[in-house]
Amino acid sequence: MILDAAVDAFAHGGYHGTSMSDIAAAVGISAPALYRHFHGKQALLGQCLLVGLDDTLTRVEAAHRADPSGAAVPAALVRVALELRELPRLWQLEFRNLTPGDRTAVLLRAARLTGYLRHWIRGCRPELNVADVELLSWCVLSVAVSPSYHRTELPLPIAAQLLESVVAEVIRTELPDRTGGRPPTRSARLDGANTALDRALRSERMLAEAARLFSTRGFAAVGIEDIGAAVGVSGPALYYHFSNKAELLDRIVRRQDEWLQLTLVRAVAETRSAEASMRSLMRSFARFGVDEPDLLAITVSETRHLPYDAVQRYRRVRLDSIAQWGRMLQAVRPEIPAAVARLLVRASTTVVIEAVRNPRLRWRDDLVDVLVAVDERIAAAPIGVRAAAR
């Protein structure tokens, strides 16, 4: 009961926004009673993730034993991800708040989990190299956990069937031949805090450094002094440009949402067909993710730190964007219902978000092409539950 309540509290309120008293109240016990079971909040967070991952591994391992080819593993993973929808979100958002020991334990379990996926993919695609198998295994995992970031509009059995179909399509992706090893090119920092150019661009540098710090350490763990030090000025100097840390976060999130809206408009205005519009949108989103992974990560993990009205505003913007993207997909595939189109769009965007945040994948110089190829397979996934979905 404590672990269930803690998973829900951490997933919705965040580690820093949740107290042991909050969790104790949700269970109906006192805070001192809670400490008889867990000696602190950090230990409780670790147990939430480890127990959840152990449950997932138990299900996946059972599927593997039933069919050593691994063919039953994807279905087991999809179904447990739908049942434990808060777990992947908790893993992505709060991993950095674990103790070093718990981080290692979580990574070991994640390696075992993707190991079963890699075994299955190698059996299906023996011609692939190790790097491509690794990439497809993470894409499959991203598709499976994509419902963690939104409310499921479809009944769970139908959602599971759809996601299994998408997973089967993802591993058929024809990947580019290139597997170069240079990291993505990022903008170089300006040296010399006293140059005229640096002063003119200082607010932009503050936004860029704040995005990097919020992404890697979390909004609550970053102070004004940290951002100032990263830019080469004193912390209070930030107040010449922004009223507070929350305004920095708001500007970062607003910029990403404005970019997505502009991309949607351009995808329609600058192409001659629905298919071309979809390809343009997929490539633009993948390019943005590779170029600005910190910006993309923040919109997933840190918006909850904004005031309530801002959170609701950005939530509406994102829902509208997903709906627009879904309508574009329906223009290409008019036979699929709106809810199915949105599920496919969310699977596509989750693949990009998870890939650009994964340091084991960012080294690929063909990552944009790879992500577009995977997203095209997702968009074209065969759907056999149209009538039930309606």
VENDA-V909561 format. One record per pair of residues at least 4 apart in sequence whose C-alpha atoms are under 7 Angstrom apart, sorted by the first residue. I is the first residue (numbers start at 1). J is the second residue. Records with the same first field share a line. If there is no record, write none. Layout:
I: J ; J
This chain:
1: 5 ; 27
2: 6 ; 27
3: 7 ; 48
4: 8
5: 9 ; 23 ; 26 ; 27
6: 10 ; 23
7: 11 ; 48 ; 86
8: 12 ; 86
9: 13 ; 18 ; 23
10: 14 ; 15 ; 18 ; 90
11: 86 ; 89 ; 90
13: 17 ; 18
14: 18
15: 94
16: 220
18: 22
19: 23
20: 24 ; 31 ; 41
21: 25 ; 31
22: 26
23: 27
24: 28 ; 29 ; 30 ; 31 ; 34
25: 29 ; 30
29: 33
30: 34
31: 35
32: 36
34: 38
35: 39 ; 40
38: 43 ; 44
39: 43
40: 44
41: 45
42: 46 ; 98 ; 99
43: 47
44: 48
45: 49 ; 98
46: 50 ; 98 ; 102
47: 51
48: 52
49: 53 ; 87 ; 91
50: 54 ; 106
51: 55
52: 56 ; 87
53: 57 ; 109
54: 58
55: 59
56: 60 ; 80
57: 61 ; 113
58: 62
59: 63 ; 76
60: 64 ; 73 ; 76 ; 77
61: 65
62: 66
63: 67 ; 72 ; 73 ; 76
64: 68 ; 70 ; 72 ; 73
67: 71 ; 72
69: 120 ; 123
70: 116 ; 119 ; 120
71: 120
72: 76
73: 77
74: 78 ; 164
75: 79 ; 164
76: 80
77: 81 ; 144
78: 82 ; 144 ; 160 ; 163 ; 164
79: 83 ; 160
80: 84
81: 85 ; 144 ; 145
82: 147
85: 147 ; 148
86: 90 ; 148
87: 91
88: 92 ; 145 ; 148
89: 93 ; 148 ; 149
90: 94
91: 95
93: 301
95: 103
96: 217
98: 102 ; 103
99: 103
100: 104
101: 105
102: 106
103: 107
104: 108
105: 109
106: 110
107: 111
108: 112
109: 113
110: 114
111: 115
112: 116
113: 117
114: 118 ; 137
115: 119
116: 120
117: 121 ; 137
118: 122 ; 133 ; 134 ; 137
119: 123
120: 124
121: 125 ; 133 ; 171
122: 126 ; 133
128: 132 ; 133
129: 133
130: 134
131: 135
132: 136
133: 137
134: 138
135: 139 ; 361
136: 140 ; 171
137: 141
138: 142
139: 143 ; 351
140: 144 ; 167 ; 170
141: 145
142: 146 ; 350 ; 351 ; 354
143: 163 ; 167 ; 347 ; 350 ; 351
144: 163
146: 346 ; 347 ; 350
147: 151 ; 152
153: 339
154: 158 ; 159 ; 389
155: 159
156: 160
157: 161
158: 162 ; 385
159: 163
160: 164
161: 165
162: 166 ; 383
163: 167
164: 168
165: 169 ; 381 ; 382
166: 170 ; 378 ; 381
167: 171
169: 377 ; 378 ; 381
170: 374 ; 377 ; 378
173: 373 ; 374 ; 377
175: 370 ; 373
176: 370
178: 366
179: 364 ; 365 ; 366
180: 364 ; 365
181: 363 ; 364 ; 365
182: 363 ; 364 ; 365
183: 362 ; 363 ; 364 ; 365
184: 362 ; 363 ; 365
186: 291
190: 198
193: 198 ; 232
194: 198 ; 199
195: 199
196: 200
197: 201
198: 202
201: 205
202: 206
203: 207 ; 241
204: 208
205: 209 ; 231
206: 210 ; 227 ; 231
207: 211 ; 248 ; 252
208: 212
209: 213 ; 227 ; 230 ; 231
210: 214 ; 227
211: 215 ; 252 ; 294 ; 295
212: 216 ; 294
213: 217 ; 218 ; 222
214: 218 ; 219 ; 222 ; 298
215: 294 ; 297 ; 298
217: 221 ; 222
218: 222
219: 302
222: 226
223: 227
224: 228 ; 235 ; 245
225: 229 ; 234 ; 235
226: 230
227: 231 ; 235
228: 232 ; 233 ; 234 ; 235 ; 238
229: 233 ; 234 ; 235
233: 237
238: 242
239: 243 ; 244
242: 247 ; 248
243: 247
244: 248
245: 249
246: 250 ; 306
247: 251
248: 252
249: 253
250: 254 ; 306
251: 255
252: 256 ; 295
253: 257 ; 299
254: 258
255: 259
256: 260 ; 295
257: 261
258: 262
259: 263
260: 264
261: 265
262: 266
263: 267 ; 281
264: 268 ; 281
265: 269
266: 270
267: 271 ; 277 ; 280 ; 281
268: 277
271: 276 ; 277
272: 276
273: 277
274: 278 ; 328 ; 331 ; 332
275: 279 ; 332
276: 280
277: 281
278: 282 ; 328 ; 329
279: 283
280: 284
281: 285
282: 286 ; 372
283: 287 ; 368 ; 372
284: 288
285: 289
286: 290 ; 352 ; 368 ; 371 ; 372
287: 291 ; 368
288: 292
289: 293 ; 296 ; 352 ; 353 ; 356
290: 356 ; 368
292: 296
293: 297 ; 356 ; 357
294: 298
295: 299
296: 300 ; 353
297: 301 ; 353
298: 302 ; 303
299: 303
303: 311
304: 311
306: 310 ; 311
307: 311
308: 312
309: 313
310: 314
311: 315
312: 316
313: 317
314: 318
315: 319
316: 320
317: 321
318: 322
319: 323
320: 324
321: 325
322: 326 ; 342 ; 345
323: 327 ; 342
324: 328
325: 329 ; 345
326: 330 ; 338 ; 341 ; 342 ; 345
327: 331
328: 332
329: 333 ; 341
330: 334 ; 336 ; 341
336: 340 ; 341 ; 386
337: 341 ; 386 ; 389 ; 390
338: 342
339: 343
340: 344
341: 345
342: 346
343: 347
344: 348 ; 378 ; 379
345: 349
346: 350
347: 351
348: 352 ; 375 ; 378
349: 353
350: 354
351: 355
352: 356 ; 371
353: 357
354: 358
355: 361
356: 362
358: 362
366: 370
367: 371
368: 372
369: 373
370: 374
371: 375
372: 376
373: 377
374: 378
375: 379
376: 380
377: 381
385: 389
386: 390
